[in-house]
Amino acid sequence: MAGGEKNLWIIANWKSNKTISEALEWVSQVGPRLERKDNIKVIVCPEVVALEEVKKAVMTGGFPLIVGAQDLSPFDQGAYTGEEAAPTLKGIVQLSILGHSERKQNFGETDQMVSLKVKEAKDNGIVPLVCVQNEQTPVPDGCKLIAYEPPFSISTSGPDAQADTPEDAEKVARVFKEKYGEDLEVLYGGSVTAQNAKTFLSQENISGVLVGGASLDPEEFLKIVESSYV
Ligand code: PGA
């Protein structure tokens, strides 16, 4: 690739899956087999309850694995029952997924709330990764990392998988870069598997993948990570 290897983000979004012991088992299988590469960031986003244990296991093992959250509160610390505030999360996570379509569909999350979450993340040194569902989804100020995840493509892994085409994902990535600047990094998510990961990662304007179902199995996830090695 002209100008050297591009940066790639390979992100596991476990959603509401894995007990603490299952999470630790995954880390013990994946961690030791990850290669340390300057241009590749491998991130795992467990449920909140497992975050601290996963972080400890990663540190103890010295694995090149970053721990991320799946969401955070739009508010600072305070009287917000049930929410995880960014100042509480910041010692544990380096990144947070924000504005996932499942949060918009099931929990009434709005683009305005996503903007507040981006600000909270940034104020606390957490990288905001904003999910965009289509070309119209706004990218909040200060966000430089997004994942294009068309809702029709989410959680369809398996024989009837309906990932978007790499060509379409590339086209959408160009639209966002033209609108928000060339320094915006765009990932693709939605039924990414070990079979199709490389077809997305090799697109010029796609800087990684956000992987749900296929990230739960250590072997499948490792194959996806390997497809980012040139
Ligand atoms: P999926 O989920 O890989 O299971 O489709 C991706 C996501 O929702 O982030």
Residues whose N, C-alpha, C, O or C-beta is under 5 A from the ligand:
A	BS01	PGA	N13 S153 I154 S155 T156 G189 G190 S191 V192 L210 V211 G212 G213 A214
